[in-house]
Amino acid sequence: MRLFTNISKEIILGWRSHFFLLTVMLAVAYFLLMTFLIPEDLSTSTQLILLTENEEIARAIEASDRSSESSLSFVNSRDELYESLNRSFNSVGVIMRGDTASPSFELVFQGHEDTKTRELVKLVVAHLLHGSDNQPISSNSVQYLQGKQDDGLDIPFNKSFLPIFLMFEAVMMGMIMVFAMVFSEKSQKTLDAFAVTPGRVWEYLGAKVIFLMVLGIVFAIILTVLTVGLQAKYLQLVLIVSVGSFLSTSVSLIAASFYENLSQSMAAILTLTVIFSLPILSYYLEGFSPWYLRILPTFPILFSLQGAVFPHQGSTGMSYLILVAVEAVLAFVIAVNLYKLRIRRVRM
């Protein structure tokens, strides 16, 4: 019962301190960052979007296998052409006129291309029109946008940051905040005063862990809804964030117990943050998952978050979270005993 009372006090204090408002604002800020500052596609190859006024020209386009790295897409109207250009940063529109005997073309650039790039695109388009060695282009190399169904398997580059942001803020949010909270209460000797009450140390620390867990869940739900809507598995997302937040906060409680103020602990904070962030290497480098990354608790958390917010990418790997949950409980037990030891030393 005292645990719930302590949790209520932490939530009320957090509300009055505008922690929840800051959490919402932070989630919105990350959403705006993904939407407007991080591009959807970082592909370096140029995509040619073709609009032809004569179907015979489209069928007559020929190119050699080594002609270019550009991909071809066909559209049926100027509006569709402009929409496709807006969706792809590295795309150029090509409007073909005339017939196969005397074709002509108009290029629609984005405006950011330099002179060399524009000249290269002109050569590529001329090569497509006139062919090379009379070898027809393979039908598999042409993608028709009209009528193509989106299978939803490709994650835009900007949205691929969602699991990382969730891990940093929703899961690891408690790491820095718990340091600040512990040192503030150390200076006020709050824990020493709590020790003379009927309350127990695990109830006192547990309330803080659960409060930071609630903040993480609020952040995760808001950012995920804004980014992917209702496609995510929210029940699993809440569970993953809860386990990850519990672990990171408990580890931070252990580290904070060895320091007296925030300035002394900066090296420990940075070290923990870097170590817990290393699984990002495996996230963006497919096939790179050495043992020293897999043993980190944030490794299964990160990929579980990916599976929860992007269900079509595979399973959430929830079974691996059992080990993380065990580690979180052990870390919390160690933290409780360290703070009990500190109280005994103060009393002596």
VOTOR-401112 format. One record per residue (C-alpha): y, z, x; residue in three letters. Coordinates in steps of 0.1 Angstrom, whole numbers, plus 5000, padded with zeros to 4 digits. Layout:
BEGIN
<node py="Y" pz="Z" px="X" res="ALA"/>
...
//
This chain:
BEGIN
<node py="5000" pz="5000" px="5000" res="MET"/>
<node py="5024" pz="5008" px="5029" res="ARG"/>
<node py="5016" pz="4974" px="5043" res="LEU"/>
<node py="5030" pz="4957" px="5012" res="PHE"/>
<node py="5060" pz="4980" px="5012" res="THR"/>
<node py="5067" pz="4970" px="5048" res="ASN"/>
<node py="5063" pz="4933" px="5040" res="ILE"/>
<node py="5087" pz="4936" px="5011" res="SER"/>
<node py="5112" pz="4953" px="5034" res="LYS"/>
<node py="5109" pz="4925" px="5060" res="GLU"/>
<node py="5113" pz="4898" px="5033" res="ILE"/>
<node py="5143" pz="4915" px="5018" res="ILE"/>
<node py="5159" pz="4919" px="5052" res="LEU"/>
<node py="5150" pz="4883" px="5061" res="GLY"/>
<node py="5167" pz="4871" px="5029" res="TRP"/>
<node py="5198" pz="4891" px="5036" res="ARG"/>
<node py="5199" pz="4878" px="5071" res="SER"/>
<node py="5197" pz="4842" px="5058" res="HIS"/>
<node py="5164" pz="4835" px="5076" res="PHE"/>
<node py="5151" pz="4816" px="5046" res="PHE"/>
<node py="5182" pz="4796" px="5043" res="LEU"/>
<node py="5180" pz="4787" px="5080" res="LEU"/>
<node py="5144" pz="4778" px="5076" res="THR"/>
<node py="5152" pz="4753" px="5048" res="VAL"/>
<node py="5181" pz="4739" px="5068" res="MET"/>
<node py="5159" pz="4734" px="5098" res="LEU"/>
<node py="5132" pz="4716" px="5078" res="ALA"/>
<node py="5159" pz="4692" px="5064" res="VAL"/>
<node py="5173" pz="4687" px="5098" res="ALA"/>
<node py="5139" pz="4677" px="5112" res="TYR"/>
<node py="5134" pz="4653" px="5082" res="PHE"/>
<node py="5167" pz="4636" px="5089" res="LEU"/>
<node py="5158" pz="4634" px="5126" res="LEU"/>
<node py="5125" pz="4616" px="5118" res="MET"/>
<node py="5141" pz="4594" px="5092" res="THR"/>
<node py="5173" pz="4582" px="5109" res="PHE"/>
<node py="5170" pz="4588" px="5147" res="LEU"/>
<node py="5134" pz="4581" px="5155" res="ILE"/>
<node py="5124" pz="4544" px="5149" res="PRO"/>
<node py="5094" pz="4536" px="5128" res="GLU"/>
<node py="5080" pz="4512" px="5153" res="ASP"/>
<node py="5082" pz="4511" px="5191" res="LEU"/>
<node py="5062" pz="4480" px="5196" res="SER"/>
<node py="5076" pz="4458" px="5225" res="THR"/>
<node py="5062" pz="4426" px="5211" res="SER"/>
<node py="5084" pz="4403" px="5190" res="THR"/>
<node py="5074" pz="4396" px="5155" res="GLN"/>
<node py="5083" pz="4362" px="5141" res="LEU"/>
<node py="5089" pz="4362" px="5103" res="ILE"/>
<node py="5087" pz="4326" px="5091" res="LEU"/>
<node py="5102" pz="4312" px="5059" res="LEU"/>
<node py="5093" pz="4275" px="5054" res="THR"/>
<node py="5106" pz="4251" px="5028" res="GLU"/>
<node py="5076" pz="4229" px="5032" res="ASN"/>
<node py="5041" pz="4242" px="5031" res="GLU"/>
<node py="5029" pz="4213" px="5052" res="GLU"/>
<node py="5050" pz="4227" px="5081" res="ILE"/>
<node py="5033" pz="4261" px="5079" res="ALA"/>
<node py="4998" pz="4244" px="5080" res="ARG"/>
<node py="5009" pz="4222" px="5109" res="ALA"/>
<node py="5021" pz="4251" px="5132" res="ILE"/>
<node py="5001" pz="4249" px="5164" res="GLU"/>
<node py="5001" pz="4270" px="5195" res="ALA"/>
<node py="4979" pz="4277" px="5225" res="SER"/>
<node py="4961" pz="4310" px="5229" res="ASP"/>
<node py="4985" pz="4319" px="5258" res="ARG"/>
<node py="5016" pz="4308" px="5239" res="SER"/>
<node py="5032" pz="4343" px="5234" res="SER"/>
<node py="5026" pz="4379" px="5224" res="GLU"/>
<node py="5046" pz="4374" px="5192" res="SER"/>
<node py="5029" pz="4380" px="5159" res="SER"/>
<node py="5035" pz="4357" px="5130" res="LEU"/>
<node py="5043" pz="4367" px="5094" res="SER"/>
<node py="5050" pz="4344" px="5065" res="PHE"/>
<node py="5075" pz="4352" px="5037" res="VAL"/>
<node py="5084" pz="4332" px="5006" res="ASN"/>
<node py="5121" pz="4339" px="5002" res="SER"/>
<node py="5152" pz="4349" px="5021" res="ARG"/>
<node py="5153" pz="4383" px="5004" res="ASP"/>
<node py="5118" pz="4390" px="5016" res="GLU"/>
<node py="5128" pz="4378" px="5050" res="LEU"/>
<node py="5157" pz="4402" px="5052" res="TYR"/>
<node py="5136" pz="4431" px="5039" res="GLU"/>
<node py="5110" pz="4424" px="5066" res="SER"/>
<node py="5137" pz="4423" px="5093" res="LEU"/>
<node py="5150" pz="4457" px="5082" res="ASN"/>
<node py="5116" pz="4472" px="5084" res="ARG"/>
<node py="5109" pz="4460" px="5120" res="SER"/>
<node py="5133" pz="4465" px="5149" res="PHE"/>
<node py="5116" pz="4439" px="5171" res="ASN"/>
<node py="5115" pz="4411" px="5146" res="SER"/>
<node py="5133" pz="4377" px="5144" res="VAL"/>
<node py="5135" pz="4356" px="5113" res="GLY"/>
<node py="5127" pz="4319" px="5115" res="VAL"/>
<node py="5137" pz="4295" px="5086" res="ILE"/>
<node py="5119" pz="4261" px="5090" res="MET"/>
<node py="5132" pz="4230" px="5073" res="ARG"/>
<node py="5123" pz="4193" px="5072" res="GLY"/>
<node py="5088" pz="4180" px="5075" res="ASP"/>
<node py="5062" pz="4177" px="5102" res="THR"/>
<node py="5078" pz="4145" px="5115" res="ALA"/>
<node py="5112" pz="4160" px="5122" res="SER"/>
<node py="5111" pz="4197" px="5118" res="PRO"/>
<node py="5142" pz="4220" px="5124" res="SER"/>
<node py="5146" pz="4257" px="5124" res="PHE"/>
<node py="5172" pz="4284" px="5119" res="GLU"/>
<node py="5168" pz="4317" px="5137" res="LEU"/>
<node py="5180" pz="4350" px="5122" res="VAL"/>
<node py="5185" pz="4377" px="5149" res="PHE"/>
<node py="5190" pz="4414" px="5144" res="GLN"/>
<node py="5222" pz="4414" px="5165" res="GLY"/>
<node py="5210" pz="4436" px="5194" res="HIS"/>
<node py="5192" pz="4409" px="5214" res="GLU"/>
<node py="5206" pz="4398" px="5247" res="ASP"/>
<node py="5210" pz="4361" px="5257" res="THR"/>
<node py="5177" pz="4360" px="5276" res="LYS"/>
<node py="5158" pz="4373" px="5247" res="THR"/>
<node py="5174" pz="4348" px="5223" res="ARG"/>
<node py="5166" pz="4319" px="5246" res="GLU"/>
<node py="5130" pz="4331" px="5250" res="LEU"/>
<node py="5126" pz="4332" px="5212" res="VAL"/>
<node py="5139" pz="4297" px="5209" res="LYS"/>
<node py="5113" pz="4285" px="5234" res="LEU"/>
<node py="5085" pz="4303" px="5215" res="VAL"/>
<node py="5096" pz="4288" px="5182" res="VAL"/>
<node py="5099" pz="4253" px="5197" res="ALA"/>
<node py="5064" pz="4258" px="5211" res="HIS"/>
<node py="5051" pz="4268" px="5177" res="LEU"/>
<node py="5066" pz="4237" px="5161" res="LEU"/>
<node py="5054" pz="4212" px="5187" res="HIS"/>
<node py="5021" pz="4229" px="5196" res="GLY"/>
<node py="5004" pz="4230" px="5230" res="SER"/>
<node py="4975" pz="4208" px="5241" res="ASP"/>
<node py="4970" pz="4200" px="5204" res="ASN"/>
<node py="4951" pz="4232" px="5199" res="GLN"/>
<node py="4956" pz="4246" px="5164" res="PRO"/>
<node py="4965" pz="4282" px="5160" res="ILE"/>
<node py="4937" pz="4305" px="5147" res="SER"/>
<node py="4940" pz="4315" px="5111" res="SER"/>
<node py="4933" pz="4351" px="5122" res="ASN"/>
<node py="4966" pz="4351" px="5141" res="SER"/>
<node py="4987" pz="4345" px="5110" res="VAL"/>
<node py="4995" pz="4374" px="5086" res="GLN"/>
<node py="5007" pz="4365" px="5051" res="TYR"/>
<node py="5029" pz="4392" px="5038" res="LEU"/>
<node py="5028" pz="4380" px="5002" res="GLN"/>
<node py="4999" pz="4396" px="4984" res="GLY"/>
<node py="4988" pz="4417" px="5013" res="LYS"/>
<node py="4978" pz="4452" px="5002" res="GLN"/>
<node py="4990" pz="4482" px="5024" res="ASP"/>
<node py="4959" pz="4502" px="5033" res="ASP"/>
<node py="4980" pz="4531" px="5045" res="GLY"/>
<node py="4960" pz="4535" px="5077" res="LEU"/>
<node py="4989" pz="4530" px="5100" res="ASP"/>
<node py="5013" pz="4559" px="5106" res="ILE"/>
<node py="5049" pz="4550" px="5114" res="PRO"/>
<node py="5060" pz="4562" px="5148" res="PHE"/>
<node py="5087" pz="4585" px="5134" res="ASN"/>
<node py="5063" pz="4602" px="5109" res="LYS"/>
<node py="5037" pz="4607" px="5136" res="SER"/>
<node py="5060" pz="4635" px="5148" res="PHE"/>
<node py="5053" pz="4655" px="5117" res="LEU"/>
<node py="5023" pz="4674" px="5130" res="PRO"/>
<node py="5041" pz="4682" px="5162" res="ILE"/>
<node py="5072" pz="4695" px="5144" res="PHE"/>
<node py="5049" pz="4716" px="5122" res="LEU"/>
<node py="5032" pz="4731" px="5152" res="MET"/>
<node py="5064" pz="4738" px="5170" res="PHE"/>
<node py="5083" pz="4753" px="5141" res="GLU"/>
<node py="5059" pz="4764" px="5114" res="ALA"/>
<node py="5032" pz="4777" px="5138" res="VAL"/>
<node py="5052" pz="4786" px="5169" res="MET"/>
<node py="5084" pz="4797" px="5151" res="MET"/>
<node py="5073" pz="4833" px="5154" res="GLY"/>
<node py="5070" pz="4832" px="5192" res="MET"/>
<node py="5107" pz="4833" px="5199" res="ILE"/>
<node py="5117" pz="4852" px="5168" res="MET"/>
<node py="5092" pz="4880" px="5174" res="VAL"/>
<node py="5106" pz="4885" px="5209" res="PHE"/>
<node py="5141" pz="4889" px="5195" res="ALA"/>
<node py="5129" pz="4912" px="5167" res="MET"/>
<node py="5109" pz="4934" px="5191" res="VAL"/>
<node py="5137" pz="4938" px="5216" res="PHE"/>
<node py="5163" pz="4945" px="5189" res="SER"/>
<node py="5141" pz="4973" px="5175" res="GLU"/>
<node py="5133" pz="4986" px="5210" res="LYS"/>
<node py="5170" pz="4991" px="5216" res="SER"/>
<node py="5173" pz="5009" px="5183" res="GLN"/>
<node py="5140" pz="5028" px="5189" res="LYS"/>
<node py="5128" pz="5018" px="5154" res="THR"/>
<node py="5091" pz="5018" px="5164" res="LEU"/>
<node py="5095" pz="5053" px="5179" res="ASP"/>
<node py="5111" pz="5065" px="5146" res="ALA"/>
<node py="5083" pz="5048" px="5126" res="PHE"/>
<node py="5057" pz="5067" px="5147" res="ALA"/>
<node py="5067" pz="5100" px="5132" res="VAL"/>
<node py="5061" pz="5087" px="5097" res="THR"/>
<node py="5027" pz="5085" px="5079" res="PRO"/>
<node py="5028" pz="5048" px="5085" res="GLY"/>
<node py="5005" pz="5032" px="5110" res="ARG"/>
<node py="5013" pz="5008" px="5139" res="VAL"/>
<node py="4992" pz="4980" px="5125" res="TRP"/>
<node py="5010" pz="4982" px="5092" res="GLU"/>
<node py="5044" pz="4980" px="5110" res="TYR"/>
<node py="5034" pz="4950" px="5132" res="LEU"/>
<node py="5014" pz="4934" px="5104" res="GLY"/>
<node py="5044" pz="4932" px="5082" res="ALA"/>
<node py="5063" pz="4913" px="5108" res="LYS"/>
<node py="5034" pz="4889" px="5114" res="VAL"/>
<node py="5031" pz="4882" px="5077" res="ILE"/>
<node py="5069" pz="4877" px="5073" res="PHE"/>
<node py="5070" pz="4851" px="5101" res="LEU"/>
<node py="5039" pz="4835" px="5086" res="MET"/>
<node py="5058" pz="4832" px="5052" res="VAL"/>
<node py="5087" pz="4815" px="5070" res="LEU"/>
<node py="5064" pz="4791" px="5087" res="GLY"/>
<node py="5047" pz="4782" px="5054" res="ILE"/>
<node py="5081" pz="4776" px="5037" res="VAL"/>
<node py="5092" pz="4753" px="5066" res="PHE"/>
<node py="5058" pz="4734" px="5066" res="ALA"/>
<node py="5058" pz="4727" px="5028" res="ILE"/>
<node py="5095" pz="4716" px="5027" res="ILE"/>
<node py="5092" pz="4693" px="5057" res="LEU"/>
<node py="5059" pz="4678" px="5046" res="THR"/>
<node py="5070" pz="4672" px="5010" res="VAL"/>
<node py="5102" pz="4654" px="5023" res="LEU"/>
<node py="5082" pz="4633" px="5048" res="THR"/>
<node py="5049" pz="4623" px="5030" res="VAL"/>
<node py="5054" pz="4635" px="4995" res="GLY"/>
<node py="5023" pz="4648" px="4976" res="LEU"/>
<node py="4998" pz="4629" px="4998" res="GLN"/>
<node py="4991" pz="4658" px="5020" res="ALA"/>
<node py="4964" pz="4685" px="5015" res="LYS"/>
<node py="4987" pz="4714" px="5009" res="TYR"/>
<node py="4961" pz="4741" px="5005" res="LEU"/>
<node py="4946" pz="4733" px="5039" res="GLN"/>
<node py="4981" pz="4729" px="5054" res="LEU"/>
<node py="4990" pz="4765" px="5043" res="VAL"/>
<node py="4958" pz="4778" px="5057" res="LEU"/>
<node py="4963" pz="4761" px="5091" res="ILE"/>
<node py="4999" pz="4773" px="5093" res="VAL"/>
<node py="4989" pz="4808" px="5084" res="SER"/>
<node py="4962" pz="4810" px="5111" res="VAL"/>
<node py="4984" pz="4794" px="5137" res="GLY"/>
<node py="5014" pz="4815" px="5129" res="SER"/>
<node py="4993" pz="4847" px="5130" res="PHE"/>
<node py="4979" pz="4837" px="5164" res="LEU"/>
<node py="5012" pz="4828" px="5180" res="SER"/>
<node py="5030" pz="4858" px="5167" res="THR"/>
<node py="5003" pz="4882" px="5179" res="SER"/>
<node py="5003" pz="4866" px="5213" res="VAL"/>
<node py="5041" pz="4870" px="5214" res="SER"/>
<node py="5038" pz="4907" px="5204" res="LEU"/>
<node py="5015" pz="4912" px="5234" res="ILE"/>
<node py="5039" pz="4895" px="5258" res="ALA"/>
<node py="5069" pz="4912" px="5244" res="ALA"/>
<node py="5053" pz="4946" px="5250" res="SER"/>
<node py="5057" pz="4942" px="5288" res="PHE"/>
<node py="5095" pz="4936" px="5287" res="TYR"/>
<node py="5125" pz="4956" px="5278" res="GLU"/>
<node py="5150" pz="4928" px="5268" res="ASN"/>
<node py="5152" pz="4891" px="5260" res="LEU"/>
<node py="5166" pz="4880" px="5294" res="SER"/>
<node py="5136" pz="4895" px="5313" res="GLN"/>
<node py="5111" pz="4878" px="5290" res="SER"/>
<node py="5126" pz="4842" px="5292" res="MET"/>
<node py="5100" pz="4831" px="5318" res="ALA"/>
<node py="5072" pz="4844" px="5296" res="ALA"/>
<node py="5086" pz="4826" px="5265" res="ILE"/>
<node py="5089" pz="4793" px="5284" res="LEU"/>
<node py="5054" pz="4796" px="5299" res="THR"/>
<node py="5038" pz="4803" px="5265" res="LEU"/>
<node py="5057" pz="4774" px="5249" res="THR"/>
<node py="5047" pz="4749" px="5276" res="VAL"/>
<node py="5010" pz="4760" px="5276" res="ILE"/>
<node py="5008" pz="4759" px="5238" res="PHE"/>
<node py="5025" pz="4725" px="5238" res="SER"/>
<node py="5001" pz="4708" px="5262" res="LEU"/>
<node py="4978" pz="4694" px="5234" res="PRO"/>
<node py="5005" pz="4670" px="5226" res="ILE"/>
<node py="4993" pz="4649" px="5255" res="LEU"/>
<node py="4960" pz="4644" px="5237" res="SER"/>
<node py="4978" pz="4637" px="5205" res="TYR"/>
<node py="4996" pz="4607" px="5219" res="TYR"/>
<node py="4971" pz="4596" px="5246" res="LEU"/>
<node py="4939" pz="4587" px="5228" res="GLU"/>
<node py="4908" pz="4595" px="5247" res="GLY"/>
<node py="4926" pz="4620" px="5269" res="PHE"/>
<node py="4912" pz="4654" px="5260" res="SER"/>
<node py="4900" pz="4673" px="5291" res="PRO"/>
<node py="4884" pz="4707" px="5287" res="TRP"/>
<node py="4915" pz="4726" px="5298" res="TYR"/>
<node py="4934" pz="4712" px="5267" res="LEU"/>
<node py="4905" pz="4716" px="5243" res="ARG"/>
<node py="4902" pz="4754" px="5250" res="ILE"/>
<node py="4938" pz="4760" px="5240" res="LEU"/>
<node py="4941" pz="4773" px="5205" res="PRO"/>
<node py="4969" pz="4749" px="5196" res="THR"/>
<node py="4945" pz="4719" px="5202" res="PHE"/>
<node py="4925" pz="4723" px="5170" res="PRO"/>
<node py="4957" pz="4735" px="5152" res="ILE"/>
<node py="4976" pz="4703" px="5161" res="LEU"/>
<node py="4948" pz="4679" px="5150" res="PHE"/>
<node py="4940" pz="4700" px="5119" res="SER"/>
<node py="4977" pz="4696" px="5110" res="LEU"/>
<node py="4974" pz="4658" px="5115" res="GLN"/>
<node py="4944" pz="4657" px="5092" res="GLY"/>
<node py="4961" pz="4678" px="5066" res="ALA"/>
<node py="4993" pz="4658" px="5064" res="VAL"/>
<node py="4977" pz="4624" px="5069" res="PHE"/>
<node py="4943" pz="4627" px="5051" res="PRO"/>
<node py="4934" pz="4590" px="5057" res="HIS"/>
<node py="4933" pz="4597" px="5094" res="GLN"/>
<node py="4901" pz="4618" px="5091" res="GLY"/>
<node py="4890" pz="4653" px="5084" res="SER"/>
<node py="4912" pz="4683" px="5091" res="THR"/>
<node py="4887" pz="4699" px="5114" res="GLY"/>
<node py="4889" pz="4732" px="5095" res="MET"/>
<node py="4857" pz="4745" px="5111" res="SER"/>
<node py="4874" pz="4748" px="5145" res="TYR"/>
<node py="4900" pz="4771" px="5129" res="LEU"/>
<node py="4874" pz="4798" px="5126" res="ILE"/>
<node py="4875" pz="4804" px="5163" res="LEU"/>
<node py="4913" pz="4803" px="5163" res="VAL"/>
<node py="4913" pz="4829" px="5135" res="ALA"/>
<node py="4890" pz="4851" px="5155" res="VAL"/>
<node py="4913" pz="4847" px="5185" res="GLU"/>
<node py="4943" pz="4856" px="5163" res="ALA"/>
<node py="4926" pz="4888" px="5151" res="VAL"/>
<node py="4917" pz="4898" px="5186" res="LEU"/>
<node py="4952" pz="4892" px="5198" res="ALA"/>
<node py="4966" pz="4913" px="5170" res="PHE"/>
<node py="4942" pz="4942" px="5178" res="VAL"/>
<node py="4953" pz="4941" px="5214" res="ILE"/>
<node py="4990" pz="4941" px="5204" res="ALA"/>
<node py="4985" pz="4971" px="5181" res="VAL"/>
<node py="4968" pz="4991" px="5209" res="ASN"/>
<node py="4995" pz="4982" px="5234" res="LEU"/>
<node py="5022" pz="4994" px="5211" res="TYR"/>
<node py="5002" pz="5026" px="5204" res="LYS"/>
<node py="5000" pz="5032" px="5241" res="LEU"/>
<node py="5037" pz="5027" px="5244" res="ARG"/>
<node py="5044" pz="5053" px="5217" res="ILE"/>
<node py="5022" pz="5078" px="5235" res="ARG"/>
<node py="5040" pz="5073" px="5267" res="ARG"/>
<node py="5074" pz="5078" px="5250" res="VAL"/>
<node py="5061" pz="5111" px="5235" res="ARG"/>
<node py="5049" pz="5123" px="5268" res="MET"/>
//
